[in-house]
Amino acid sequence: MRGVQDNHTPPTGDSGKPRPVRTYVRRSGRITESQKRDYDALASRWCVPARDGRPLNFPEMFGNDNPVVIEIGFGRGNATAQIAAGNPGVNYLGIEVFTGGVGHLLGEIRRLGLANLRIIEGDALELLAGRVPDGSVAGFHLFFPDPWPKKRHHKRRLLRRPRTDLLAAKLTPGGGICFVTDIADYALSARAELDATPGLANRFPGFAPRQTWRPETRFEAKGTAQGREPLELVYEKRPESACIPTG
């Protein structure tokens, strides 16, 4: 994900209201012919309209009462599809702003015959604030979000209060936040922000061990080859219980 504004004071739009500080930059990006075909053919089936306005009804969306895990910024979605395929008793909602990645994941849903995965193409924070009921999400997956390495851009980091307070509000008791980055500064910052978020508790004394249910992403493999070590955090909403999925 990429951010938008660079200044600390968000500029105002035509309405005079401050524009929100984004955690991503919306680019058209490259979309392959196969991704475009899958997007055009399959979006109406497995994509949820982003601007419907109504609160999301997860039992209606998936046709069951299974727990729901939301992944924010799934990229191409290969890991998302693998996790969903390995955990048919859990429902997954992937949120992404890049059409190419949405098209790719739609193709994976069809290829793997996944009934427990849906997609929303849009701004995750807007969706969480406006359409996701409090206490309705069993877990959040945040795999390698943009670290915004420049200090003046740290305000755009996804795991930063009050954004972490919003995530915590949406979790069910015992629901978890599973976060991975290979930027040590971001990992330390995220841990401090999560530690300061009311209602959340670290499942481990510091960073978490490698979560075996989480497939290695292409981005992760590239970083490892360049000598960057993935650092993981697993927080849960009290009372303590397992972070979904456990594999």
PyMOL commands that set and color helices and strands:
alter all, ss='L'
color gray80, all
select helices_A, chain A and resi 33-46+58-62+78-86+99-112+124-130+151-156+163-170+184-195+218-225
alter helices_A, ss='H'
color red, helices_A
select strands_A, chain A and resi 68-72+91-96+117-121+137-143+171-181+200-202+231-237
alter strands_A, ss='S'
color yellow, strands_A
deselect
rebuild
show_as cartoon
